[in-house]
Amino acid sequence: MNATRRMTVRSLKVLVLACATVSIACLVACNTVEGVGKDVQQAGAGIEGAAEGASD
């Protein structure tokens, strides 16, 4: 195997590994953002309930 081919194979391996890492990070981030969204929604519901109780 010549040097150029080895370099290409190595570059391809690095590229595949980088893509896999980014994909996993995106999936983890989606779950985290979804959890934060639910927390904010629950907090908003609590504030809304408190505001309705105060206006009565």
RAPE-V159043 format. One record per pair of residues at least 24 apart in sequence whose C-alpha atoms are under 10 Angstrom apart, sorted by the first residue. I is the first residue (numbers start at 0). J is the second residue. D is the distance in Angstrom with one decimal. If there is no record, write none. Layout:
I/J/D
I/J/D
This chain:
none
